[in-house]
């Protein structure tokens, strides 16, 4: 039986999670917490296997709660948030799964069943290590907004790979997935183009279409078609359409 603790400062939110868990035979709700202080106490005394943790509570954040728990006692965590800015802070580097309020029942079930599967197969150690790394990351001073990393961390199949941003030629995306093409490799991530663009140098990377971002260092030619279409050709021969909605910004950045 999976022992679950619900941590959220909104009574209705706790009630909904409890309702969604009601039909699950493999789980046992051992308690609820409406603030961070109580959550720290309950985690240490009840030792749950899995917690649903609200990121932004009145007395402290969910990250503050986890930082107060010894690393070896950290349970499996499913983060819950109503605030994009907190989700981005937590997950832009480590790409933890989370539920953004208001989430759908089906999305909740996917997260829950993935967690149950990991617990039943005793696959919790990798997440515990990543969670510890996430908390260490959050303790670091926040860098200037004008700074951009030279090495881009990408979470891939249970590991974090670091890619030199200067080796990224272009990025294409569809929905919540993107493909990052470097000079020698391709990476598939569950992320949007809008999200990845915030991590890149705006003087180097520019969006030219709703489905593509290019690194200007690898731009070779701009091609004009008979129908008014404009394409860009990269140094490796790849072609991309320049969308009308991005043309002004593109040419302005190039000084054309």
C-alpha positions as a Markdown table, in Angstrom:
| # | Residue | x | y | z |
|---|---|---|---|---|
| 1 | Unk | 0.0 | 0.0 | 0.0 |
| 2 | Unk | 1.3 | 3.4 | -1.0 |
| 3 | Unk | 1.2 | 5.9 | 1.9 |
| 4 | Unk | 0.2 | 9.3 | 0.6 |
| 5 | Unk | 0.2 | 12.8 | 2.3 |
| 6 | Unk | -1.7 | 15.7 | 0.8 |
| 7 | Unk | -0.1 | 19.2 | 1.3 |
| 8 | Unk | -2.1 | 22.2 | 0.1 |
| 9 | Unk | -3.3 | 25.4 | 1.9 |
| 10 | Unk | -6.6 | 25.3 | 0.0 |
| 11 | Unk | -9.3 | 23.1 | 1.5 |
| 12 | Unk | -11.0 | 22.6 | -1.8 |
| 13 | Unk | -7.8 | 21.5 | -3.5 |
| 14 | Unk | -7.1 | 19.0 | -0.7 |
| 15 | Unk | -10.7 | 17.7 | -1.1 |
| 16 | Unk | -10.3 | 17.3 | -4.8 |
| 17 | Unk | -7.1 | 15.3 | -4.5 |
| 18 | Unk | -8.7 | 13.1 | -1.8 |
| 19 | Unk | -11.7 | 12.5 | -4.2 |
| 20 | Unk | -9.4 | 11.6 | -7.1 |
| 21 | Unk | -7.5 | 9.1 | -4.9 |
| 22 | Unk | -10.7 | 7.5 | -3.5 |
| 23 | Unk | -11.0 | 4.9 | -6.2 |
| 24 | Unk | -7.3 | 3.8 | -6.0 |
| 25 | Unk | -6.9 | 0.5 | -4.3 |
| 26 | Unk | -3.1 | 0.7 | -4.0 |
| 27 | Unk | -3.0 | 4.0 | -2.0 |
| 28 | Unk | -3.7 | 4.9 | 1.6 |
| 29 | Unk | -4.2 | 8.6 | 2.5 |
| 30 | Unk | -2.4 | 9.0 | 5.8 |
| 31 | Unk | -3.0 | 12.7 | 6.3 |
| 32 | Unk | -3.5 | 16.2 | 5.0 |
| 33 | Unk | -1.6 | 19.4 | 5.7 |
| 34 | Unk | -2.7 | 23.0 | 5.2 |
| 35 | Unk | 0.6 | 24.7 | 5.8 |
| 36 | Unk | 4.3 | 24.1 | 5.4 |
| 37 | Unk | 5.1 | 23.9 | 9.1 |
| 38 | Unk | 2.6 | 21.0 | 9.6 |
| 39 | Unk | 3.9 | 19.4 | 6.4 |
| 40 | Unk | 7.5 | 19.2 | 7.7 |
| 41 | Unk | 6.2 | 17.6 | 11.0 |
| 42 | Unk | 4.0 | 15.1 | 9.2 |
| 43 | Unk | 6.6 | 14.1 | 6.7 |
| 44 | Unk | 9.2 | 13.4 | 9.4 |
| 45 | Unk | 6.7 | 11.6 | 11.7 |
| 46 | Unk | 4.5 | 9.8 | 9.2 |
| 47 | Unk | 7.2 | 9.0 | 6.6 |
| 48 | Unk | 4.9 | 8.9 | 3.6 |
| 49 | Unk | 5.9 | 7.2 | 0.4 |
| 50 | Unk | 4.4 | 9.9 | -1.8 |
| 51 | Unk | 3.3 | 13.5 | -1.2 |
| 52 | Unk | 1.2 | 15.9 | -3.3 |
| 53 | Unk | 2.9 | 19.2 | -2.5 |
| 54 | Unk | 1.6 | 22.7 | -3.2 |
| 55 | Unk | 4.5 | 24.9 | -4.2 |
| 56 | Unk | 3.1 | 28.2 | -2.9 |
| 57 | Unk | 1.6 | 28.2 | 0.5 |
| 58 | Unk | 0.9 | 31.1 | 2.9 |
| 59 | Unk | 3.7 | 30.4 | 5.4 |
| 60 | Unk | 6.4 | 29.0 | 3.1 |
| 61 | Unk | 7.0 | 27.4 | -0.3 |
| 62 | Unk | 7.0 | 23.7 | -1.1 |
| 63 | Unk | 10.7 | 24.0 | -1.7 |
| 64 | Unk | 11.2 | 25.3 | 1.8 |
| 65 | Unk | 9.4 | 22.2 | 3.1 |
| 66 | Unk | 11.6 | 19.8 | 1.2 |
| 67 | Unk | 14.8 | 21.7 | 2.2 |
| 68 | Unk | 13.8 | 21.1 | 5.9 |
| 69 | Unk | 13.7 | 17.3 | 5.4 |
| 70 | Unk | 17.0 | 15.3 | 5.5 |
| 71 | Unk | 17.8 | 14.1 | 2.0 |
| 72 | Unk | 17.6 | 10.4 | 3.0 |
| 73 | Unk | 14.1 | 10.9 | 4.2 |
| 74 | Unk | 12.7 | 12.7 | 1.1 |
| 75 | Unk | 9.5 | 10.9 | -0.2 |
| 76 | Unk | 8.5 | 10.8 | -3.8 |
| 77 | Unk | 7.0 | 14.2 | -4.8 |
| 78 | Unk | 4.3 | 15.3 | -7.2 |
| 79 | Unk | 4.4 | 19.1 | -7.2 |
| 80 | Unk | 1.1 | 21.1 | -7.6 |
| 81 | Unk | 1.0 | 24.8 | -8.4 |
| 82 | Unk | -1.4 | 27.5 | -9.5 |
| 83 | Unk | 1.5 | 29.9 | -10.4 |
| 84 | Unk | 3.5 | 29.5 | -13.6 |
| 85 | Unk | 6.4 | 31.5 | -12.2 |
| 86 | Unk | 7.0 | 29.0 | -9.4 |
| 87 | Unk | 6.7 | 26.1 | -11.8 |
| 88 | Unk | 9.3 | 27.6 | -14.2 |
| 89 | Unk | 11.7 | 28.3 | -11.3 |
| 90 | Unk | 11.5 | 24.7 | -10.2 |
| 91 | Unk | 11.4 | 22.8 | -13.4 |
| 92 | Unk | 13.2 | 24.8 | -16.2 |
| 93 | Unk | 16.4 | 22.9 | -15.4 |
| 94 | Unk | 15.4 | 19.6 | -13.9 |
| 95 | Unk | 12.1 | 19.2 | -15.8 |
| 96 | Unk | 10.2 | 17.6 | -12.9 |
| 97 | Unk | 6.6 | 16.5 | -13.6 |
| 98 | Unk | 4.0 | 18.7 | -12.0 |
| 99 | Unk | 0.3 | 19.5 | -12.0 |
| 100 | Unk | -0.7 | 23.0 | -12.9 |
| 101 | Unk | -4.0 | 24.1 | -11.4 |
| 102 | Unk | -6.6 | 23.7 | -12.7 |
| 103 | Unk | -5.4 | 20.3 | -13.8 |
| 104 | Unk | -7.6 | 17.6 | -15.5 |
| 105 | Unk | -8.5 | 14.4 | -13.8 |
| 106 | Unk | -6.7 | 12.4 | -16.5 |
| 107 | Unk | -3.5 | 14.4 | -16.0 |
| 108 | Unk | -3.7 | 13.7 | -12.3 |
| 109 | Unk | -4.1 | 9.9 | -12.9 |
| 110 | Unk | -1.1 | 9.8 | -15.2 |
| 111 | Unk | 1.2 | 11.4 | -12.6 |
| 112 | Unk | -0.2 | 9.2 | -9.8 |
| 113 | Unk | 0.1 | 5.9 | -11.7 |
| 114 | Unk | 3.7 | 6.8 | -12.8 |
| 115 | Unk | 4.6 | 7.4 | -9.2 |
| 116 | Unk | 2.9 | 4.2 | -8.0 |
| 117 | Unk | 4.7 | 2.2 | -10.7 |
| 118 | Unk | 8.1 | 3.7 | -9.6 |
| 119 | Unk | 7.4 | 3.0 | -5.9 |
| 120 | Unk | 6.3 | -0.6 | -6.6 |
| 121 | Unk | 9.3 | -1.2 | -8.7 |
| 122 | Unk | 11.6 | 0.5 | -6.2 |
| 123 | Unk | 12.7 | 3.1 | -8.8 |
| 124 | Unk | 12.6 | 6.0 | -6.4 |
| 125 | Unk | 16.4 | 6.4 | -5.9 |
| 126 | Unk | 17.0 | 8.3 | -9.2 |
| 127 | Unk | 14.2 | 10.8 | -8.3 |
| 128 | Unk | 15.6 | 11.2 | -4.8 |
| 129 | Unk | 19.0 | 12.1 | -6.3 |
| 130 | Unk | 17.4 | 14.6 | -8.8 |
| 131 | Unk | 15.3 | 16.1 | -6.1 |
| 132 | Unk | 18.3 | 16.6 | -3.9 |
| 133 | Unk | 20.1 | 18.3 | -6.9 |
| 134 | Unk | 17.1 | 20.5 | -7.5 |
| 135 | Unk | 17.1 | 21.7 | -3.9 |
| 136 | Unk | 20.8 | 22.4 | -4.0 |
| 137 | Unk | 20.2 | 24.4 | -7.2 |
| 138 | Unk | 17.5 | 26.5 | -5.6 |
| 139 | Unk | 19.8 | 27.4 | -2.8 |
| 140 | Unk | 22.2 | 29.2 | -5.2 |
| 141 | Unk | 21.9 | 32.9 | -5.7 |
| 142 | Unk | 19.6 | 34.0 | -8.5 |
| 143 | Unk | 21.8 | 35.1 | -11.5 |
| 144 | Unk | 21.2 | 38.4 | -13.4 |
| 145 | Unk | 18.4 | 38.1 | -15.9 |
| 146 | Unk | 20.8 | 39.2 | -18.6 |
| 147 | Unk | 23.1 | 36.2 | -18.1 |
| 148 | Unk | 22.6 | 33.1 | -20.1 |
| 149 | Unk | 24.3 | 29.7 | -19.4 |
| 150 | Unk | 27.0 | 28.5 | -21.9 |
| 151 | Unk | 26.0 | 24.9 | -21.0 |
| 152 | Unk | 22.3 | 24.1 | -21.3 |
| 153 | Unk | 21.1 | 21.3 | -18.9 |
| 154 | Unk | 18.6 | 18.9 | -20.6 |
| 155 | Unk | 16.8 | 16.2 | -18.6 |
| 156 | Unk | 16.7 | 13.0 | -20.8 |
| 157 | Unk | 15.5 | 9.6 | -19.7 |
| 158 | Unk | 16.5 | 9.8 | -16.1 |
| 159 | Unk | 19.7 | 11.8 | -16.6 |
| 160 | Unk | 20.7 | 15.4 | -17.1 |
| 161 | Unk | 22.9 | 16.1 | -20.2 |
| 162 | Unk | 24.8 | 19.4 | -20.6 |
| 163 | Unk | 24.9 | 20.8 | -24.1 |
| 164 | Unk | 27.1 | 23.7 | -25.2 |
| 165 | Unk | 24.7 | 26.3 | -26.5 |
| 166 | Unk | 27.2 | 27.3 | -29.2 |
| 167 | Unk | 26.8 | 23.8 | -30.7 |
| 168 | Unk | 23.0 | 24.2 | -31.1 |
| 169 | Unk | 22.1 | 24.9 | -34.7 |
| 170 | Unk | 18.3 | 25.1 | -34.6 |
| 171 | Unk | 15.3 | 23.9 | -32.6 |
| 172 | Unk | 12.0 | 22.7 | -34.0 |
| 173 | Unk | 8.9 | 22.0 | -32.0 |
| 174 | Unk | 5.3 | 20.8 | -32.1 |
| 175 | Unk | 3.0 | 21.3 | -29.1 |
| 176 | Unk | 4.7 | 20.3 | -25.9 |
| 177 | Unk | 7.7 | 18.6 | -27.6 |
| 178 | Unk | 10.8 | 20.0 | -29.2 |
| 179 | Unk | 13.8 | 18.6 | -31.0 |
| 180 | Unk | 17.2 | 20.3 | -30.4 |
| 181 | Unk | 19.7 | 19.8 | -33.3 |
| 182 | Unk | 23.3 | 20.3 | -32.4 |
| 183 | Unk | 26.3 | 19.9 | -34.8 |
| 184 | Unk | 26.5 | 16.2 | -34.0 |
| 185 | Unk | 23.3 | 15.1 | -32.2 |
| 186 | Unk | 19.6 | 15.5 | -31.8 |
| 187 | Unk | 17.7 | 15.8 | -28.4 |
| 188 | Unk | 14.0 | 15.2 | -27.9 |
| 189 | Unk | 12.4 | 17.1 | -24.9 |
| 190 | Unk | 9.0 | 17.5 | -23.5 |
| 191 | Unk | 9.1 | 21.3 | -23.5 |
| 192 | Unk | 7.8 | 24.2 | -25.6 |
| 193 | Unk | 9.7 | 26.5 | -27.9 |
| 194 | Unk | 8.6 | 29.4 | -25.7 |
| 195 | Unk | 10.1 | 27.8 | -22.6 |
| 196 | Unk | 13.4 | 26.9 | -24.2 |
| 197 | Unk | 13.8 | 30.3 | -25.7 |
| 198 | Unk | 13.9 | 31.9 | -22.2 |
| 199 | Unk | 17.0 | 29.9 | -21.5 |
| 200 | Unk | 18.9 | 31.0 | -24.6 |
| 201 | Unk | 20.8 | 34.2 | -25.5 |
| 202 | Unk | 18.4 | 36.4 | -27.4 |
| 203 | Unk | 21.2 | 38.0 | -29.4 |
| 204 | Unk | 22.2 | 34.5 | -30.7 |
| 205 | Unk | 18.9 | 32.6 | -30.9 |
| 206 | Unk | 15.8 | 33.9 | -32.6 |
| 207 | Unk | 12.4 | 32.5 | -33.4 |
| 208 | Unk | 11.5 | 32.7 | -37.1 |
| 209 | Unk | 8.3 | 30.6 | -37.1 |
| 210 | Unk | 5.9 | 29.2 | -34.5 |
| 211 | Unk | 7.7 | 25.8 | -35.0 |
| 212 | Unk | 11.3 | 26.8 | -35.3 |
| 213 | Unk | 14.2 | 28.7 | -33.6 |
| 214 | Unk | 17.6 | 29.2 | -35.2 |
| 215 | Unk | 21.1 | 30.0 | -34.0 |
| 216 | Unk | 22.2 | 33.0 | -36.1 |
| 217 | Unk | 25.8 | 31.7 | -36.0 |
| 218 | Unk | 24.7 | 28.9 | -38.3 |
| 219 | Unk | 22.6 | 31.0 | -40.7 |
| 220 | Unk | 24.0 | 30.8 | -44.3 |
| 221 | Unk | 21.5 | 32.5 | -46.6 |
| 222 | Unk | 18.1 | 34.3 | -46.9 |
| 223 | Unk | 16.1 | 33.1 | -49.9 |
| 224 | Unk | 13.2 | 35.0 | -51.5 |
| 225 | Unk | 10.5 | 33.0 | -53.4 |
| 226 | Unk | 8.3 | 34.2 | -56.2 |
| 227 | Unk | 5.2 | 34.2 | -54.1 |
| 228 | Unk | 6.7 | 36.5 | -51.4 |
| 229 | Unk | 7.8 | 33.6 | -49.2 |
| 230 | Unk | 11.1 | 33.9 | -47.4 |
| 231 | Unk | 13.2 | 31.0 | -46.4 |
| 232 | Unk | 16.4 | 30.8 | -44.5 |
| 233 | Unk | 19.1 | 28.2 | -45.3 |
| 234 | Unk | 21.4 | 27.0 | -42.5 |
| 235 | Unk | 25.1 | 26.1 | -43.1 |
| 236 | Unk | 24.2 | 22.4 | -43.0 |
| 237 | Unk | 21.8 | 22.9 | -45.9 |
| 238 | Unk | 18.6 | 22.8 | -43.8 |
| 239 | Unk | 15.8 | 25.2 | -45.0 |
| 240 | Unk | 13.2 | 26.9 | -42.7 |
| 241 | Unk | 10.3 | 29.2 | -43.6 |
| 242 | Unk | 10.4 | 32.7 | -42.2 |
| 243 | Unk | 6.9 | 33.4 | -40.9 |
| 244 | Unk | 5.4 | 36.9 | -41.7 |
| 245 | Unk | 4.7 | 37.4 | -38.0 |
| 246 | Unk | 8.4 | 37.1 | -37.1 |
| 247 | Unk | 10.0 | 38.9 | -40.1 |
| 248 | Unk | 10.2 | 42.4 | -38.6 |
| 249 | Unk | 12.1 | 41.1 | -35.5 |
| 250 | Unk | 14.3 | 38.9 | -37.6 |
| 251 | Unk | 15.4 | 41.6 | -40.0 |
| 252 | Unk | 15.8 | 44.2 | -37.2 |
| 253 | Unk | 18.1 | 41.8 | -35.3 |
| 254 | Unk | 20.2 | 41.3 | -38.4 |
| 255 | Unk | 20.3 | 45.0 | -39.1 |
| 256 | Unk | 18.7 | 44.6 | -42.5 |
